[in-house]
Structure formats: structure tokens, C-alpha cells
Amino acid sequence: MKAVVQRVSHASVTVENQTVGEITGGLLVLLGAAQGDTPAQAELLAAKIAKLRVFTDNAGKMNLSVLDISGNVLVVSQFTLCADIRKGNRPAFTSAAPPAVAQDLVDYFCNCLKKEGVTNVQTGEFGAHMHVKLLNDGPVTIIMDTDIWA
């Protein structure tokens, strides 16, 4: 699984001009599920993100996690993170997990975040054309890929 994690002051996702997910103070997670990704990878990624120390403490150091600040997480499924651009200029998405598999993994990932203790997990709408708004705080952006942790 691949994730782009951004520390945000606020973030929201809309579908057809309707807000479907919105947070203040936390993390925006753009999440891609590739063919062969497993629930174990979703568990590992959720645990890592929940404990990722990217929020500043009283000394101004990035030393606190979203759990420590009682922050929120907005998860937006994004199969385009699985793009292959090695040939030509048009991305290929053949390595992305099939929609039904990807949706199950995204849902499982969100449940894993909750099990880790994140009390407010919001989501976009799987498979929909979404508009994501965010105010990146820092900016702090971390790219994560479970394939490189193996």
C-alpha cells in the first residue's frame, strides 16, 4: 500500500458539491492499494500512521502523533498512487488493485486506524470523482510505501 500523509490544519472532500468528509487538526491520508496488497499491510500502515510523530510539542519539535494530540484523520482512496510512468507519458494503472479489493483494503485500513485509537476517521467516497481541499500545516508531507518495509 502507498500513502501520502499530510499534516493539515483542516481538510475536506466533496462529491457533487456535497461534503462527504471533513476534519480539523490532523492528517490527510491519500491511500493507494496495489495488486497483491494484504490486510497485514493495511494494519502495518495504519499503526505507523497513527504513531507517526509529525506534530510539534511544547519545545517546537515534531515529537507528537495524531493520537497524542487527539487529532483527526481524513482518508481519501487514490488509485493513481499506483501509477506506472516508466514507459511513455501516459500513466498505466495496471498495478492498482481491482476496485472491490481496493475498497475492502481501504475500509479495513480505516478500521485499523480506529483500533489504534484514532477516534475521528473520515473518508472520501470510493470510486467517485472527488475534490479535496486542504491547508497543509508546515508543510509536512510524508510518503509511505509498505513494499519498501518488507
C-alpha positions as CSV (number, residue, x, y, z in Angstrom):
1,M,0.0,0.0,0.0
2,K,1.1,3.5,-0.7
3,A,0.2,6.6,1.3
4,V,0.8,10.3,1.0
5,V,0.4,11.7,4.6
6,Q,0.0,15.4,5.1
7,R,-0.3,17.3,8.4
8,V,-3.2,19.6,8.0
9,S,-4.9,22.4,9.8
10,H,-8.1,21.3,8.0
11,A,-9.1,19.2,5.1
12,S,-12.3,18.2,3.3
13,V,-13.5,16.1,0.4
14,T,-16.6,16.8,-1.6
15,V,-18.5,14.8,-4.2
16,E,-21.0,16.5,-6.4
17,N,-20.8,19.7,-4.3
18,Q,-21.6,17.7,-1.1
19,T,-19.1,17.4,1.7
20,V,-18.6,13.8,2.5
21,G,-15.6,14.1,4.9
22,E,-14.1,16.9,6.8
23,I,-11.5,17.3,9.6
24,T,-9.6,19.9,11.5
25,G,-6.3,19.4,13.1
26,G,-4.9,16.1,12.0
27,L,-3.7,14.1,8.9
28,L,-4.9,13.8,5.4
29,V,-4.0,10.4,4.0
30,L,-4.2,9.8,0.3
31,L,-4.2,6.0,0.1
32,G,-3.4,3.7,-2.8
33,A,-4.0,-0.1,-2.8
34,A,-2.0,-2.1,-5.3
35,Q,-2.4,-5.7,-6.6
36,G,-1.1,-8.1,-4.0
37,D,-1.5,-5.7,-1.1
38,T,-2.8,-7.5,2.0
39,P,-4.7,-6.8,5.2
40,A,-1.5,-7.2,7.1
41,Q,0.0,-4.3,5.1
42,A,-3.1,-2.2,5.9
43,E,-2.6,-3.0,9.6
44,L,1.1,-2.1,9.5
45,L,0.4,1.2,7.6
46,A,-2.4,2.2,10.0
47,A,-0.3,1.6,13.0
48,K,2.6,3.5,11.6
49,I,0.5,6.5,10.6
50,A,-1.4,6.6,14.0
51,K,2.0,6.8,15.8
52,L,3.8,9.0,13.2
53,R,5.3,11.8,15.2
54,V,4.8,14.9,13.0
55,F,3.1,17.3,15.4
56,T,5.1,19.7,17.4
57,D,5.4,19.5,21.1
58,N,5.9,22.5,23.5
59,A,9.5,22.7,22.6
60,G,8.7,23.1,18.9
61,K,10.0,19.6,17.9
62,M,8.0,17.2,15.8
63,N,7.5,14.7,18.6
64,L,3.7,14.1,18.9
65,S,1.5,11.7,17.0
66,V,-2.1,12.2,15.9
67,L,-3.0,10.1,18.9
68,D,-1.1,12.3,21.2
69,I,-3.0,15.4,20.0
70,S,-6.4,13.7,19.8
71,G,-6.3,14.6,16.1
72,N,-8.4,13.5,13.2
73,V,-7.7,11.6,10.0
74,L,-9.3,12.1,6.6
75,V,-8.6,9.1,4.3
76,V,-9.1,9.5,0.6
77,S,-8.7,6.5,-1.7
78,Q,-6.4,7.3,-4.6
79,F,-5.6,4.6,-7.1
80,T,-3.4,7.0,-9.1
81,L,-0.7,6.5,-6.4
82,C,-0.2,3.1,-8.1
83,A,0.6,4.8,-11.5
84,D,3.4,3.3,-13.6
85,I,5.1,6.0,-15.7
86,R,8.2,4.1,-16.8
87,K,7.0,3.9,-20.4
88,G,5.8,7.0,-22.3
89,N,3.9,9.9,-20.8
90,R,0.5,8.3,-20.1
91,P,0.3,6.6,-16.7
92,A,-0.7,3.0,-16.6
93,F,-2.7,1.8,-13.6
94,T,-2.5,-1.9,-14.1
95,S,-0.7,-2.4,-10.8
96,A,-3.7,-0.9,-8.9
97,A,-5.8,-3.4,-7.0
98,P,-9.2,-4.1,-8.6
99,P,-11.9,-1.8,-7.2
100,A,-13.6,-4.4,-5.0
101,V,-10.3,-5.5,-3.4
102,A,-9.1,-1.9,-3.1
103,Q,-12.3,-0.8,-1.4
104,D,-12.1,-3.6,1.1
105,L,-8.5,-2.7,1.9
106,V,-9.3,1.0,2.3
107,D,-12.2,0.2,4.6
108,Y,-10.0,-2.2,6.6
109,F,-7.2,0.4,6.9
110,C,-9.8,2.9,8.3
111,N,-11.0,0.3,10.8
112,C,-7.3,-0.3,11.8
113,L,-6.8,3.4,12.4
114,K,-9.8,3.3,14.8
115,K,-8.4,0.2,16.5
116,E,-5.2,2.1,17.0
117,G,-7.1,4.8,18.9
118,V,-7.9,7.4,16.2
119,T,-11.4,8.5,17.3
120,N,-12.4,10.5,14.2
121,V,-11.6,8.9,10.9
122,Q,-13.4,10.5,7.9
123,T,-13.3,9.2,4.4
124,G,-14.0,10.3,0.8
125,E,-16.3,8.3,-1.4
126,F,-14.6,5.3,-3.0
127,G,-14.6,5.4,-6.8
128,A,-16.2,8.9,-7.0
129,H,-14.8,12.0,-8.6
130,M,-13.7,13.9,-5.5
131,H,-12.5,17.4,-4.8
132,V,-10.1,17.5,-1.9
133,K,-9.3,20.8,-0.1
134,L,-6.6,21.1,2.5
135,L,-4.5,23.5,4.3
136,N,-1.1,21.8,4.7
137,D,0.4,22.7,8.1
138,G,4.2,23.1,7.9
139,P,4.1,22.0,5.1
140,V,4.6,18.4,6.3
141,T,4.2,15.7,3.8
142,I,5.4,12.1,4.2
143,I,5.4,9.4,1.5
144,M,4.9,5.8,2.8
145,D,5.1,2.5,0.9
146,T,4.7,-0.8,2.6
147,D,6.6,-2.6,-0.2
148,I,9.8,-1.0,0.9
149,W,9.3,-2.2,4.5
150,A,9.4,-5.8,3.6
